[in-house]
């Protein structure tokens, strides 16, 4: 037998062996195999800070009132079960979901041996500040996310662990913020205090500036009359809708160069100092439903501008865009100006200043006290594909049917995950 024939036989035998290996291999075995570690998603995660969880056999221990899915062995689901107390928590649990129950207190007992807990969701319960055992959360040295929105808290729940990154306290009755409540929280990236009873005196002198990693601050639906003081330069998203703020200090945003989105609809703003929004990274600006009488300078980075529901009679494009730079054009693509007092459309000069603009929504204008009017072109669009045009038409047909309450609900929050 020649050398080539021998090599051919060897090649065939090798191929048959490989083929048999793939025939015997069950891909489902790999996917059905339980992992040694569960790495849950959490905002701003860092693999180096992941708590070391010991290996444990399956099935894992689970409290009888709750559900521990095999696919997520480090999570325990106790939500929507009409619980009045917090059940015992197995020591391996990292995510604890207790939302939508009737829990009134947070005692230390159930948390005594929970070393690896990283997320607690206690939203939509009946918890009061004085019913939280002092220091119950500070013992949880790996906790990064705490949900306490939709409870009955009258005061900021402190002390809290320094590991905390996301704290949601919206829809409570918080009217007090002790001087040391915000201390010791250097890792906070998102703080939600919307829909509480905070006023200027509560925030006065409180050092937000110590939160060097704070990226998102939600203070909508409170009782603020002035801009919150001492905001850190790391801030990117600021929500101040539905307050009673009447002015913005001229140099207020000088120390906030990273701001991407600012929402201040439903306030009492009347005048905007010229360079107020000279921010290099600003993409979204919502000043709808204030008392503005004229427009203002907008940065070249801005893409979406909402100034509906004001008292603007004419859009002075020169104020918005004092100069044109072909090498650094304005990025504005959408502007909403309905419910103002416009009688004529925006000057065509706008299309030189804003070459990327795609939609100007005029809607109805409040020219007369008792009667609203509509400009000949309620919506101006350009550079739209047929598909985009149809989508925009559908959007505005739906928009015309929405109520004011719908808009307020939509504007209340930045999505907690920045989506």
C-alpha positions in Angstrom: 0.0 0.0 0.0 1.5 3.3 -1.0 2.3 6.1 1.3 -0.6 8.3 -0.1 -3.1 5.5 0.6 -1.8 5.1 4.1 -2.1 8.8 4.7 -5.7 8.8 3.3 -6.7 6.0 5.7 -5.2 7.9 8.7 -7.0 11.1 7.6 -10.4 9.2 7.4 -9.9 7.6 10.8 -9.1 11.0 12.4 -12.1 12.7 10.7 -14.4 9.8 11.9 -13.1 10.3 15.5 -13.7 14.0 15.4 -17.2 13.5 13.9 -18.1 11.0 16.6 -17.0 13.4 19.3 -19.4 16.1 18.0 -22.1 13.5 17.6 -21.8 12.4 21.2 -21.5 16.1 22.5 -24.8 17.5 23.8 -24.7 21.3 23.6 -27.6 21.4 26.1 -25.3 19.9 28.8 -23.3 23.1 28.8 -26.3 25.4 29.0 -28.1 23.3 31.6 -25.1 23.1 33.8 -25.5 25.4 36.8 -22.7 28.0 37.1 -20.5 28.1 40.2 -21.0 31.9 40.5 -23.8 34.2 39.6 -22.7 37.6 38.5 -25.8 39.8 38.7 -26.0 43.0 36.6 -25.9 46.3 38.5 -25.2 49.8 37.4 -21.6 50.8 37.1 -20.4 47.3 37.9 -16.8 46.5 38.4 -15.7 42.9 38.2 -12.9 43.6 40.8 -15.5 44.5 43.4 -17.7 41.4 43.0 -18.2 39.7 46.3 -16.6 36.3 46.6 -19.4 33.8 46.9 -18.6 30.3 48.1 -19.5 27.3 46.0 -22.7 25.6 47.1 -24.7 22.6 46.0 -28.1 22.8 44.2 -30.8 23.2 45.0 -30.0 26.2 47.2 -31.8 27.1 50.4 -34.8 29.3 50.0 -37.3 30.7 52.4 -40.7 29.1 52.2 -42.6 32.4 51.5 -40.4 33.2 48.6 -39.1 31.8 45.3 -35.5 31.1 44.3 -35.3 30.2 40.6 -32.6 27.7 39.8 -31.5 29.9 36.8 -30.7 32.7 39.3 -29.4 30.9 42.4 -28.3 34.1 44.1 -31.7 35.8 43.9 -34.7 35.5 46.1 -38.1 36.7 45.0 -40.6 37.6 47.7 -42.6 40.3 45.8 -46.4 40.6 45.5 -47.0 38.1 48.4 -48.8 40.3 50.9 -46.0 39.9 53.4 -46.1 42.0 56.5 -42.6 41.2 57.8 -39.3 40.5 56.2 -38.6 36.7 56.1 -35.4 35.0 56.9 -32.7 35.5 54.3 -30.3 32.7 53.4 -26.7 33.7 53.7 -25.8 33.2 50.0 -28.5 35.6 48.6 -27.2 38.6 46.6 -30.5 40.0 45.2 -33.5 40.3 47.5 -36.9 41.4 46.0 -39.6 42.4 48.5 -41.5 45.0 46.6 -45.3 45.3 46.5 -46.0 43.9 50.0 -47.4 45.3 53.2 -44.1 45.5 55.1 -44.0 48.3 57.7 -40.6 47.7 59.4 -37.0 46.8 58.6 -35.5 45.0 61.6 -31.9 43.9 61.9 -32.6 40.2 62.5 -33.3 39.0 59.0 -30.1 40.7 57.8 -27.7 39.4 60.5 -26.0 36.7 58.4 -26.4 38.2 54.9 -22.8 38.8 53.9 -23.1 39.0 50.1 -26.3 41.0 49.6 -25.9 43.5 46.8 -29.4 44.6 45.9 -32.5 45.1 48.1 -35.9 46.1 46.6 -38.3 47.2 49.3 -40.4 49.6 47.1 -44.2 49.8 47.3 -44.5 48.9 50.9 -45.5 50.9 54.1 -42.1 51.5 55.7 -41.7 54.5 58.0 -38.3 56.0 58.9 -38.6 55.2 62.6 -39.4 51.6 61.8 -36.0 51.0 60.2 -33.5 49.6 62.8 -30.6 52.0 63.2 -27.6 50.8 61.2 -29.4 47.8 59.6 -28.1 48.7 56.1 -24.6 49.8 57.2 -23.7 46.2 58.0 -24.2 45.2 54.4 -20.8 46.1 53.1 -21.4 44.8 49.6 -24.8 46.6 49.0 -24.8 48.7 45.8 -28.5 49.2 45.1 -31.3 50.0 47.5 -35.0 50.6 46.4 -37.2 52.3 48.9 -39.5 54.3 46.6 -43.3 54.3 47.2 -43.1 54.0 51.0 -44.0 56.3 53.9 -40.5 57.6 54.8 -40.6 61.0 56.5 -36.8 61.3 56.6 -33.8 60.3 54.6 -32.9 56.7 55.7 -29.4 56.9 57.2 -26.8 55.7 58.0 -26.1 53.8 54.8 -23.1 51.7 53.7 -20.3 53.5 51.7 -20.6 50.8 49.0 -24.0 52.1 47.9 -24.1 53.2 44.2 -27.9 53.6 43.5 -30.4 54.9 46.0 -34.1 55.3 45.0 -36.3 57.2 47.5 -39.0 58.7 45.2 -42.7 58.8 46.2 -42.2 59.1 49.9 -42.9 61.9 52.4 -39.3 63.0 53.0 -39.2 66.5 54.4 -36.1 66.2 56.6 -32.5 65.7 55.6 -30.2 65.6 58.6 -26.8 67.3 58.1 -24.8 64.1 58.1 -27.3 62.0 56.0 -25.3 62.4 52.8 -21.9 61.9 54.3 -20.1 58.7 53.8 -21.6 57.9 50.4 -18.7 58.5 48.0 -19.8 55.8 45.5 -23.3 57.0 44.8 -23.9 57.4 41.1 -27.7 57.8 41.1 -29.9 59.5 43.8 -33.7 59.7 43.3 -35.6 62.0 45.6 -38.5 62.9 43.3 -42.0 63.2 44.7 -41.2 64.1 48.2 -41.7 67.3 50.3 -38.2 68.8 50.1 -37.9 72.6 50.1 -34.9 75.0 49.9 -34.3 75.0 53.7 -33.9 71.2 53.7 -31.2 71.3 50.9 -29.4 74.4 52.2 -25.9 73.6 53.3 -26.2 70.0 52.4 -23.0 68.8 50.7 -24.0 67.1 47.5 -20.5 68.0 46.4 -19.0 65.2 48.5 -20.6 62.7 46.1 -17.7 62.7 43.7 -19.3 60.0 41.5 -22.9 61.3 41.4 -24.1 61.2 37.8 -27.9 61.4 38.1 -29.9 63.5 40.6 -33.7 63.4 40.5 -35.4 66.2 42.5 -38.6 66.5 40.5 -42.0 67.1 42.2 -40.8 68.7 45.4 -41.2 72.3 46.8 -37.9 73.9 45.6 -37.9 77.6 44.7 -34.2 77.9 44.0 -31.6 75.7 42.2 -30.1 73.0 44.5 -26.7 74.1 45.9 -23.3 72.3 45.8 -23.9 69.9 43.0 -20.8 67.8 42.1 -18.9 68.4 38.8 -19.5 64.7 37.9 -23.3 65.3 37.4 -24.7 64.3 33.9 -28.5 64.1 34.4 -30.5 66.6 36.5 -34.2 66.4 36.9 -36.0 69.4 38.5 -39.5 69.2 36.9 -42.6 70.3 38.8 -41.0 72.6 41.4 -41.4 76.4 41.8 -38.0 77.5 40.6 -38.1 81.1 39.3 -34.6 81.8 38.2 -31.2 80.2 37.4 -28.1 82.0 38.7 -26.0 83.2 35.7 -23.0 81.1 36.5 -24.8 78.2 38.0 -23.7 75.6 35.4 -20.1 76.7 35.2 -19.0 73.9 37.6 -21.2 71.3 35.8 -19.6 70.8 32.4 -20.6 67.2 32.1 -24.4 67.8 32.0 -26.0 65.8 29.2 -29.7 66.2 30.0 -31.5 68.9 32.0 -35.2 68.8 32.7 -36.9 71.8 34.3 -40.4 71.8 32.9 -43.3 73.0 35.0 -41.5 75.6 37.0 -41.7 79.5 37.2 -38.8 80.5 35.0 -39.2 83.8 33.3 -35.8 84.9 32.0 -32.7 82.9 31.1 -29.3 84.7 31.3 -27.6 84.6 28.0 -24.8 82.1 28.7 -26.7 79.9 31.2 -26.6 76.8 29.0 -23.1 77.2 27.5 -22.5 73.5 28.2 -20.3 71.5 25.8 -22.1 68.2 26.3 -25.7 69.2 26.7 -28.0 67.0 24.4 -31.5 67.5 25.9 -33.0 70.6 27.4 -36.6 70.7 28.6 -37.9 74.0 29.8 -41.5 73.4 28.8 -44.4 74.9 30.8 -42.6 77.8 32.4 -43.2 81.6 31.9 -40.5 82.3 29.3 -41.1 85.3 27.0 -38.1 84.8 24.7 -35.6 82.2 23.6 -32.0 82.0 24.7 -28.6 80.8 23.6 -28.3 77.1 23.1 -25.0 75.2 22.9 -23.9 73.6 19.6 -24.1 70.1 21.2 -27.9 70.4 21.9 -30.1 68.0 19.9 -33.5 68.2 21.5 -35.1 71.4 22.8 -38.5 71.6 24.5 -39.9 75.1 25.2 -43.7 74.4 24.8 -46.2 75.9 27.1 -44.5 79.3 27.6 -45.3 82.9 26.6 -43.0 83.2 23.6 -44.3 85.4 20.8 -41.4 85.2 18.4 -38.4 82.8 18.0 -35.4 85.0 17.7 -32.9 82.7 16.0 -30.0 85.1 16.5 -30.3 84.8 20.2 -30.2 81.0 19.9 -27.4 81.0 17.4 -25.4 84.2 17.3 -22.8 82.9 14.9 -22.4 80.1 12.2 -19.3 78.0 12.2 -19.2 75.6 9.2 -16.5 73.5 11.0 -18.6 73.2 14.2 -22.3 73.2 13.3 -25.2 73.2 15.7 -26.6 69.7 16.3 -30.2 70.6 17.0 -32.6 68.1 15.4 -35.9 68.6 17.2 -37.6 71.6 18.7 -41.1 71.7 20.3 -42.7 75.1 20.5 -46.5 74.4 20.8 -48.7 76.2 23.4 -46.8 79.5 23.1 -48.0 82.8 21.5 -46.4 82.4 18.0 -48.2 83.9 15.1 -45.6 83.2 12.4 -43.2 80.2 11.8 -39.6 80.3 12.8 -37.4 82.3 10.4 -35.7 80.4 7.6 -32.4 81.6 8.9 -32.8 78.8 11.4 -32.0 76.3 8.7 -28.6 77.9 8.2 -27.9 77.9 12.0 -29.3 74.4 12.5 -28.5 72.4 9.4 -29.4 69.1 11.1 -32.9 70.2 12.2 -35.5 67.6 11.2 -38.7 68.5 13.1 -40.2 71.7 14.4 -43.5 71.0 16.3 -45.7 74.1 16.3 -49.0 72.5 17.4 -51.6 74.9 18.8 -50.6 78.4 19.9 -52.3 80.4 22.7 -52.5 83.7 20.9 -55.9 84.7 22.3 -56.8 84.3 26.0 -59.9 82.2 25.4 -59.0 80.6 22.1 -56.1 78.6 20.8 -55.0 78.9 17.2 -52.9 76.7 14.9 -50.2 77.8 12.6 -50.6 76.9 8.9 -47.8 74.4 9.4 -48.4 72.6 12.7 -45.4 70.4 12.1 -42.5 71.1 9.9 -40.2 68.2 8.9 -37.4 67.7 6.4 -34.8 65.1 5.6 -37.1 62.3 6.5 -37.4 59.0 4.8 -40.9 57.8 4.0 -40.7 55.4 6.9 -39.5 58.1 9.3 -42.3 60.4 8.1 -45.0 57.8 8.8 -43.5 57.1 12.2 -43.5 60.9 13.0 -47.1 61.2 11.8 -48.2 58.3 14.1 -46.3 59.9 17.0 -48.0 63.3 16.6 -51.4 61.7 16.1 -50.9 59.9 19.4 -49.6 63.1 20.9 -52.7 65.1 20.0 -54.8 62.6 22.0 -52.6 62.7 25.1 -53.7 64.6 28.2 -51.7 67.0 30.2 -51.5 64.4 32.9 -49.9 62.0 30.4 -47.2 64.6 29.7 -46.5 65.2 33.3 -46.2 61.5 34.0 -43.9 61.0 31.1 -41.7 63.9 32.2 -41.4 62.9 35.8 -38.3 60.8 35.6 -35.1 60.1 33.8 -35.2 56.3 33.3 -33.3 54.9 36.3 -31.0 53.0 33.9 -30.4 55.9 31.6 -32.1 54.2 28.6 
